[in-house]
C-alpha cells in the first residue's frame, strides 16, 4: 500500500470516528440526490439550523483531518515526510533497532538516500540522511555490504568535517562521486589509493569535501573552501 493510500485510509477512519458515513436515509428532504452529503447516522436534521451545524462540523473535521495527514514542510520548502516505500526493506527495519532507534531518517535534501559501492567489493551500499531525535543534529547512516551494522557519521558523533571534527553535518547538497576518466570536467580529486566511489557533500557554492572509506574506516578530504 502506498503512502497516499495509507493517508486516505487514515482519513476515512477519522471521518468514521466522528460519525460520518455514506448512509443518507436520515436526509430531512427524503432525497439522497438533493443533498449528497454524509450525515451523522441516526441524527435528526429536521431544521435548517441542525443541517447547518452538521455541515460546519463536517467541513471543520475534514480540514483538520487533511492538515493532520499532509506531509510537513521544512524551511527550504521541501516535504519532510519520508517516502518509506523507496527504502530497501532491510534499511526500513533497521530504524527499529539499536543504534538507529535514536534517529529519524531525514528528507531535508532530495534525494534523501544514495546507493553506491563505497567499500569497493562490487556490491551496493546505502547512505541515508538522518537526524538525532534528542537534539536534531544532522548526520549520515551508512550500510556497507561488508558490515553487519550501520555506520554513523555526525548526528551527534564526531567526524572530521571541514577543518575540524563536527557532530552536526550541515551540508545542503550531496551526491555519489568517483573518478571520471571520460569527462574530466565532472571528475574529482580522490584520496591516494582510492578508486571506488565516495560521498561528495557541499555547503553553499564553494565549501565541499568527500567522505571516503579506506582501511576499514571513513575519513574526510577537503575539496573546496
C-alpha atoms as one frame of an Amber mdcrd trajectory, in Angstrom:
protein
   0.000   0.000   0.000   1.377   3.409  -0.972   1.819   6.370   1.392  -1.156
   8.116  -0.292  -3.328   5.041   0.278  -2.290   4.963   3.938  -3.206   8.660
   4.357  -6.596   8.116   2.671  -7.294   5.101   4.904  -6.461   7.171   7.984
  -8.693   9.993   6.727 -11.635   7.613   6.305 -11.099   6.288   9.839 -11.132
   9.840  11.244 -14.401  10.579   9.441 -15.998   7.378  10.694 -14.894   8.044
  14.269 -16.695  11.404  14.037 -19.904   9.698  12.953 -19.808  10.328   9.222
 -20.863   7.615   6.807 -22.446   7.080   3.409 -25.998   6.458   4.751 -28.188
   9.367   3.672 -31.528   7.857   4.803 -31.918  10.483   7.542 -31.965  13.302
   4.954 -34.911  15.551   6.014 -35.940  16.099   2.394 -36.230  12.360   1.777
 -33.959  12.618  -1.257 -30.383  11.373  -1.473 -29.762  13.216  -4.713 -30.802
  16.650  -3.406 -28.281  16.753  -0.536 -25.400  14.354  -1.328 -23.543  14.915
   1.948 -22.510  12.415   4.604 -24.602  12.913   7.737 -24.233  11.623  11.254
 -26.020   8.295  11.448 -29.212   8.406  13.483 -29.181  12.192  13.978 -32.201
  14.410  13.484 -31.944  17.025  10.754 -35.452  18.431  10.786 -34.387  22.079
  10.811 -32.083  24.225   8.728 -30.100  25.042  11.858 -29.349  21.393  12.534
 -28.268  20.907   8.925 -26.007  24.000   9.052 -24.370  22.904  12.307 -23.784
  19.459  10.848 -22.126  20.893   7.736 -19.875  23.200   9.780 -18.765  20.227
  11.874 -18.222  18.163   8.741 -16.010  20.712   6.967 -14.083  21.524  10.148
 -13.334  17.831  10.667 -12.375  17.467   7.003  -9.965  20.414   7.133  -8.299
  19.330  10.378  -8.003  15.761   9.135  -6.394  16.776   5.858  -3.935  19.100
   7.614  -3.006  16.355  10.075  -2.326  13.843   7.307  -0.414  16.109   4.943
   3.417  15.908   4.979   5.141  18.663   6.914   7.336  21.117   5.016  10.841
  22.061   6.075  12.470  25.504   5.907  13.596  25.013   2.317  10.054  24.255
   1.198  10.601  20.516   0.663   8.201  17.923   2.044   9.837  16.322   5.040
   7.717  13.168   5.143   9.856  10.138   4.385   8.801   8.004   1.387   9.475
   4.753   3.237   8.432   2.645   0.257  11.547   3.825  -1.580  13.919   2.365
   1.004  15.042  -1.262   0.906  13.221  -3.400   3.482  16.380  -4.129   5.473
  17.015  -0.407   5.969  13.405   0.286   6.979  13.643  -2.427   9.603  16.989
  -1.119  10.860  15.346   2.086  12.138  13.507  -0.054  14.678  16.721  -1.443
  16.202  19.744  -0.022  18.030  21.565   2.270  17.340  19.049   3.823  14.903
  16.190   3.968  17.403  17.773   7.275  18.465  17.498   8.649  14.913  14.920
   9.559  12.314  15.567   9.453   8.579  15.576  12.967   7.146  14.212  14.292
   3.857  15.913  17.675   4.185  17.726  17.064   0.877  16.391  15.397  -2.253
  17.386  12.598  -2.693  17.427  11.635   0.974  19.347   8.407   0.325  22.039
   7.285  -2.126  23.339   3.966  -3.417  26.988   3.349  -4.215  29.901   0.935
  -3.869  31.795   2.667  -1.079  33.918  -0.257   0.123  34.918  -1.499  -3.346
  33.524  -5.033  -3.043  31.278  -4.702  -6.098  28.056  -4.828  -4.027  25.638
  -1.941  -3.411  25.937   0.120  -0.238  23.287   2.573   1.017  23.621   6.028
   2.542  20.678   7.734   4.317  20.339  11.216   5.799  19.408  11.046   9.497
  18.624  13.395  12.382  19.192  12.552  16.033  15.898  12.792  17.911  17.384
  14.226  21.106  18.933  17.359  19.629  18.156  17.358  15.870  21.827  17.037
  14.963  22.235  16.005  11.330  24.238  13.065  10.112  24.576  10.141   7.729
  23.803   6.458   8.300  25.755   4.106   6.027  25.036   0.454   5.287  28.077
  -1.286   3.833  27.568  -4.712   2.295  30.736  -5.804   4.085  29.434  -4.754
   7.555  26.639  -6.218   9.653  25.540  -2.946  11.281  25.198   0.667  10.068
  27.964   3.242  10.448  27.009   6.711  11.691  28.800   9.897  10.654  27.759
  13.041  12.507  24.323  13.113  14.119  25.992  13.774  17.470  29.019  11.576
  16.723  32.282  13.451  15.991  33.738  13.086  12.493  36.294  15.170  10.582
  34.224  17.635   8.539  35.940  20.653   7.067  38.881  21.888   9.096  37.910
  20.159  12.355  35.726  17.498  13.913  31.997  18.219  13.937  28.916  16.458
  15.327  26.354  18.250  13.117  26.772  17.847   9.333  25.116  20.920   7.841
  25.801  20.379   4.110  22.928  21.308   1.778  23.673  19.098  -1.246  25.254
  15.695  -1.800  25.902  13.023  -4.391  27.973   9.954  -5.091  31.242  10.828
  -6.799  34.061   8.858  -8.399  36.953   9.289 -10.767  35.530  10.046 -14.229
  38.105   9.160 -16.849  35.748  10.035 -19.737  34.590  13.512 -18.713  37.363
  15.322 -16.841  35.070  18.302 -16.076  32.997  16.191 -13.656  35.951  14.376
 -12.131  37.040  14.983  -8.559  40.292  14.565  -6.709  40.333  11.228  -4.919
  42.495  10.263  -1.948  45.619   8.308  -2.810  44.849   4.622  -3.218  41.106
   5.235  -3.567  39.484   4.024  -6.807  35.857   3.328  -5.827  33.019   5.692
  -5.047  32.833   8.374  -2.343  30.189  10.606  -0.747  30.569  14.170  -2.036
  28.937  16.869   0.127  28.711  20.611  -0.380  27.546  23.638   1.596  26.708
  26.764  -0.355  28.602  27.463  -3.558  32.163  26.556  -2.626  32.685  24.565
   0.592  32.805  20.877  -0.284  34.541  17.630   0.518  34.475  13.848   0.446
  33.651  11.133   2.926  35.540   8.074   1.750  36.049   4.563   3.080  39.633
   3.323   3.277  41.465   0.901   5.556  38.293  -0.030   7.413  37.034   3.446
   8.295  35.547   6.661   6.895  37.655   9.772   6.579  37.332  13.291   5.173
  39.089  15.007   2.263  38.554  18.719   1.640  37.691  19.681  -1.952  36.839
  23.389  -1.815  36.915  26.275   0.650
